[in-house]
């Protein structure tokens, strides 16, 4: 196996290609950057060129480059989900409408989705791994529930990119953002519970879980995650007190935040492996979810400190630097054999999610007595899926549940759904905002009809259509432009980046 320095050199070559090739996907082939990053990963993986050495991607080695990149990025994704939304700024009415959206969509996805996924496991057709079809009835239903929870997650990053690109303003845009952010928070919390249920219903050798033990473990996990979140919040607040009067101060903040994120994630994973040795047999399923801890830490900072906006700005600036290597690792580890074997299952999973979220949003909008414009277009903006879902998938494969032989195949199925949603979700989201008349950019068909506080503003004049930002990766592109000193490029290729003042500044709906 390579030593760490050779692993790093091996990975940097792939990362450099991913950074530059993925950045051109929106304009060259009209596909998201994430697809480009994952595509480079697939090419560098074992199925094509084998450029990336297996030791570089070894998920069982906690200090391999692939594992470090993954853990660091998952912590950042969780922090992003926690710090993006400031609940008091929503107001009671908008908060209630948001909870109605989440309640109806979640009920349909978790109800209908669980039934559909369980039916696939009970069917004789090879739509699910044979090892999963051979599990007990309780195990199948618990796995179906966990998969439905994972499929419920949205994509905060993509939704915010569309918001900045279209300069959307109005009820559809507001509900799109608030629903996606709150939904992702709830999904992370619900996933921690569902994983414990699966551990109880699908026993793993050496892990003993009883019903009452599972209940106590869930309650204990909630308490420990809240305590851990408060600790992370305090650490982040200390980091944000570092002065940024010079560029080195900002870089030091970013480095410390990434290091703390990785240390928190890695430390909790290590602690979870040791907990069964310290706990009674009945509490073998007790775990501390690192995603939930990081998310709660940033959420507490956002609501209990004046520095929440600073953390959000830091996360916005850091994500485009961290996401390319993360999705490159995801692509390199993608199980293409499972993708081809379960193509029909991926289609069923995607359709179930698409219909459940679309119908649920329409029903919720009708129940909240929204206008026909909101009812017809809001559902289109809630279909995106990426980072949080992949984070949960990696939680499954890297934990106790991942010891089951069917876990890797199910992870590939969900990843396949994410790939399809990368092709459908962002485009549909952009169309929904524009058809609702809320887009303020120059591609809006009739800017004068836009609703909301900026509805009377004119669209930008004198900007050629070719220079209009057509990608849903506006924030990634803006940061890549501002950090192009890392991998220099011709500046004329960087067009359409969003203004700096739109990227920064705390989000207030």
VENLIN-V950413 format. One record per residue. BURIAL is b if it has 24 or more other C-alpha atoms within 12 Angstrom, else e. D_CENTER is the distance of its C-alpha to the mean C-alpha in Angstrom with 1 decimal. Layout:
# VENLIN-V950413
BURIAL:D_CENTER
BURIAL:D_CENTER
This chain:
# VENLIN-V950413
e:31.4
e:30.7
e:30.8
e:27.9
e:29.3
e:29.8
b:26.3
b:25.1
e:27.5
b:26.5
b:22.8
b:23.5
e:25.3
b:22.4
b:20.0
b:22.6
b:22.8
b:19.1
b:19.0
b:22.0
b:21.7
b:18.1
b:19.1
b:21.8
b:20.0
b:19.6
b:23.4
e:24.9
e:23.4
b:21.5
b:18.2
b:14.8
b:14.7
b:11.8
b:14.5
b:17.0
b:15.2
b:14.7
b:18.3
b:19.8
b:18.3
b:20.0
b:23.1
b:23.3
b:22.6
b:25.3
e:25.6
e:26.8
e:28.2
e:27.3
b:27.0
b:24.5
b:26.6
b:25.4
b:25.9
b:23.4
b:20.6
b:22.1
b:19.5
e:22.4
e:23.6
b:21.7
b:23.1
b:22.5
b:20.8
b:18.0
b:17.4
b:17.6
b:15.2
b:12.6
b:13.3
b:13.5
b:10.1
b:8.4
b:10.7
b:9.9
b:6.1
b:7.9
b:10.6
b:9.0
b:8.0
b:11.6
b:13.6
b:12.7
b:15.0
b:18.6
b:19.9
e:23.6
e:23.3
b:22.3
e:25.6
e:26.7
e:26.9
b:23.5
b:21.9
e:23.9
b:23.0
b:19.2
b:19.9
b:22.0
b:19.2
b:16.8
b:19.9
b:21.1
b:17.9
b:17.0
b:20.6
b:20.8
b:17.6
b:18.6
b:22.2
b:22.6
b:19.7
b:21.0
b:24.5
b:23.5
b:21.7
b:24.6
b:27.1
b:25.7
b:26.3
b:29.7
e:30.8
e:33.1
e:31.5
e:29.3
b:26.0
b:24.6
b:25.5
b:29.1
e:28.4
b:26.1
b:28.7
e:31.2
b:29.5
e:30.9
e:30.3
e:28.6
b:26.2
b:25.4
b:24.7
b:22.5
b:20.4
b:20.2
b:19.1
b:16.3
b:15.1
b:15.4
b:13.2
b:10.4
b:11.1
b:11.1
b:7.5
b:6.9
b:5.2
b:6.8
b:7.4
b:9.2
b:11.0
b:12.3
b:13.4
b:15.3
b:16.7
b:18.1
b:19.3
b:21.2
b:22.1
b:21.6
b:23.7
b:24.5
b:23.6
b:21.2
b:19.2
b:19.4
b:18.3
b:15.4
b:14.0
b:15.2
b:14.2
b:10.5
b:10.3
b:12.6
b:11.2
b:7.9
b:10.4
b:12.7
b:10.6
b:10.0
b:13.7
b:14.8
b:13.2
b:15.4
b:18.3
b:17.8
b:17.7
b:20.9
b:22.5
b:21.8
b:23.4
b:26.3
b:26.8
b:26.3
b:28.3
e:27.9
e:31.0
e:31.6
b:29.3
b:31.3
b:29.7
b:31.8
e:30.9
e:32.0
b:30.4
b:27.0
b:27.5
b:28.6
b:25.8
b:23.2
e:25.2
b:25.5
b:21.8
b:21.2
e:24.0
b:23.0
b:19.4
b:20.9
e:23.4
b:20.9
b:18.9
b:22.2
b:23.1
b:19.9
b:20.4
b:24.0
b:23.2
b:20.8
b:23.6
e:26.0
b:24.1
b:23.9
e:27.7
b:28.3
e:30.1
e:28.7
e:32.2
e:31.9
e:29.2
e:29.3
e:28.3
b:25.0
e:24.3
e:25.4
b:23.0
b:20.0
b:21.4
b:21.9
b:18.5
b:16.9
b:19.7
b:19.3
b:15.6
b:16.7
b:19.8
b:18.2
b:15.7
b:18.6
b:21.2
b:19.6
b:19.2
e:22.8
e:23.9
b:22.5
e:24.6
e:27.6
e:27.4
e:29.1
e:32.1
e:32.6
e:32.0
e:34.3
e:33.7
b:32.7
b:29.7
b:28.4
b:25.1
b:24.4
b:21.3
b:19.3
b:15.6
b:14.4
b:10.8
b:12.8
b:15.4
b:13.4
b:11.7
b:15.3
b:16.8
b:15.2
b:15.8
b:19.4
b:20.0
b:19.0
b:21.4
e:24.1
b:24.6
e:25.5
b:23.2
b:19.9
b:20.1
b:20.8
b:17.7
b:15.6
b:17.7
b:17.3
b:13.5
b:13.8
b:16.5
b:15.0
b:11.5
b:13.5
b:15.6
b:13.1
b:10.6
b:13.6
b:14.9
b:11.7
b:11.3
b:15.1
b:15.1
b:12.9
b:15.4
b:18.3
b:17.5
b:17.0
b:19.7
b:21.5
e:24.2
b:22.0
b:20.4
e:24.0
e:25.3
b:22.9
b:22.5
e:24.0
b:21.7
b:18.6
b:20.5
b:21.2
b:17.6
b:16.5
b:19.5
b:19.2
b:15.8
b:17.0
b:20.3
b:19.1
b:16.8
b:19.4
b:22.4
b:20.9
b:20.1
b:23.6
b:25.3
b:23.6
b:24.6
e:28.1
e:28.4
b:27.5
e:30.2
b:28.2
e:30.0
e:30.0
b:28.0
b:25.1
b:25.5
b:25.6
b:22.7
b:20.0
b:18.8
b:18.2
b:15.7
b:13.4
b:12.7
b:9.7
b:7.0
b:4.8
b:2.3
b:2.3
b:5.2
b:6.3
b:6.3
b:8.4
b:10.3
b:11.3
b:12.3
b:14.5
b:16.1
b:16.8
b:18.3
b:21.5
b:20.2
b:19.6
e:23.4
b:24.0
e:24.9
b:22.8
b:19.4
b:19.0
b:19.9
b:17.6
b:14.7
b:16.0
b:16.3
b:12.8
b:11.8
b:14.6
b:13.2
b:10.0
b:12.7
b:14.8
b:12.3
b:11.9
b:15.6
b:16.0
b:13.3
b:13.6
b:17.4
b:17.9
b:16.1
b:18.5
b:21.4
b:20.9
b:21.0
b:24.0
b:25.9
b:25.6
b:27.5
b:25.2
b:24.5
b:26.6
b:26.2
b:29.1
b:27.7
b:27.9
e:30.8
e:32.6
b:31.3
e:34.2
e:32.7
b:29.4
b:29.1
b:28.1
e:29.4
e:29.4
b:30.9
e:34.2
e:33.0
e:33.8
b:31.4
e:31.7
e:35.0
e:36.2
e:32.9
e:33.3
e:31.0
e:30.3
e:28.8
b:26.5
b:22.9
b:22.0
b:18.5
b:15.2
b:14.3
b:16.9
b:15.3
b:14.8
b:18.3
b:19.8
b:18.8
b:19.9
b:23.1
b:23.7
e:23.1
e:24.9
e:27.5
e:25.3
e:25.8
e:28.5
e:28.6
e:30.8
e:29.9
e:31.0
e:28.0
b:25.7
b:26.3
b:24.5
b:22.4
b:21.7
e:24.1
e:23.4
e:24.1
b:21.3
b:18.6
b:20.0
e:21.4
b:19.7
b:18.3
e:20.9
b:21.0
